[in-house]
Amino acid sequence: MSSTAKLVSGAKFKIIYIPFDHLHREFGALKGADPSVDVIAMVESARMTTGRNWHKERLFFLISSARHFAKSLESEGFKVEYVKAATTIDGLDAISGKYPGLPIICAEPSSFRQYEALKNHGVTFVENDFFLTSRSLFKSWADGQKSYLMENFYRKQRVRLNILMEGAEPAGGAWNFDKENRLPPPKKYEGPPYLEHARDEIDAEVAAEIGHTLTTTWATTRAGALLQLKNFIDNHFAEFGPLEDAMTVENWALHHSLLSPYLNNGLLHASEVIAAAEKAYKKGKVPIESAEGFIRQIIGWREYVNGMYWFLGPDYRENNELQAKRKLLPLFTDPSATKMNCIKETVTDINDRAWVHHIPRLMLLSNLALVTGTNPQEFLDWMREVFIDANEWVMVPNVIGMGVHADGGQMMTKPYAAGGAYISRMSNYCKPCEYNPKLRTGETACPFTTLYWDFLDRHKETFAKNHRMSQQIFGLNRLSDLPELKERALEVLEGLDKGII
């Protein structure tokens, strides 16, 4: 892909560095780029490919998408320097050596680490417009808040962006339709199939280089991402809302959009997704509960999480307010290391596709890490490595703030701890499981149920003054079997450490 063409010196010539999550021609540093004067720099760094135990599907998706994007820029007439190097900076040095004296520009990168590295290298930044909310605009909102409630931010977004609004009022007469969007999965539910994506020579080349067996789940081109968006709007959007929190062994995605990887690497832009969603709603193709539930994920939660990542600062990821010290449980990497059917199914899905939707991530994986007292940073690192859409800005607030409540409540007013009853209500995992979600003691008690109450007891002094936790903490007083439960909790934790529960 490299070009060694000589460039005529001139003030307008520049190098445009494109990170692997800025893959959109119309946004970031590529907006307004000119093939006659601009050199495109892309770096496949060893730190990115071999620095950690990355899921092969994730690596394949990121690298193949980047190489396809580079090829599309070449076909447009750009000089594209796509290099492999030990680090991003080493790669930029190699490219700069071919074009001495040219400045390097880049849209603001998506992590603190890369921002500092590029800034120290002398890269000039343009504003990151891969989000609908600039970092400065989010900061101005957050600076004026006593607490950082996503719902408050979301409503501001609806008004500011004029999305799902009828004049000054929200479409459908309410700001959110959460109550309508909490149905359990129907029995033996399959639903329409999801797309499979054909592979080409670039895909095969990347898979061979990283030792990956090709799958057809995720697109690696802009065209494929647009097909995924169309398939969601046409075949899944209408049913998305009511079942968005449900989990079932019959369908790995239910009606989720599967668009987060493309939004997070730039192949799709939030404005494109929102425009398609709002158009479908206005044409009467989808009910308000599905339209609002999906749009809230994009303009509400996604924008909020990115804003909070930058607002909270680089040290936020090291929080551990609950002093959780347990090593990462073996079941997170090996589904055979547990008898818990919900975790076995979820981790198997992750191993197969590098993806599960937000409820297994929050109410199974993060919930288990929370109630077992798993070290937040170890759990965060694992989540970063295995999910196809796990950018740093996504995972740090989602895990440290929402998932394991390691920030002491800066983001969330209460921990998302739950027992087996929630899992039983929202999934069909429990029926074939050898553990009973209704039991909290005994050998067949659901580990989630046992550890939920044990977690509350361990941290009752911490949560005693939390008005959203008072009812749960008071519930401890009604447990006549608390001593027996505490004993069972120790057995469960020991068994989880050994991979036998």
Secondary structure, 3 states (H helix, E strand, C coil): CCCCCCCCCCCCCEEEECCCCCCCCCCHHHCCCCCCCEEEEEEEEHHHHHCCCCCHHHHHHHHHHHHHHHHHHHHCCCEEEEEEECCHHHHHHHHHHHCCCCCEEEECCCCHHHHHHHHHCCCEEECCCCCCCCHHHHHHHHHCCCCCCHHHHHHHHHHHHCCCEECCEEHHHCCCCHHHHCCCCCCCCCCCCCCCCCCCHHHHHHHHHHCCCCCCCCCCCHHHHHHHHHHHHHHCHHHHCCCCCCEECCECCCCCCCCHHHHHHCCCCHHHHHHHHHHHHHCCCCCHHHHHHHHHHHHHHHHHHHHHHHHHCHHHHHCCCCCCCECCCHHHCCHHHCCCHHHHHHHHHHHHHCCCCHHHHHHHHHHHHHHHCECHHHHHHHHHHHCCCCCHHHHHHHHHHHHCCCCCCCCCCCCCCCCHHHHHHHECCCCCCCCECCCCCCCCECHHHHHHHHHHHHCHHHHCCCCCCHHHHHHHHHCCCHHHHHHHHHHHHHHHHHCCC
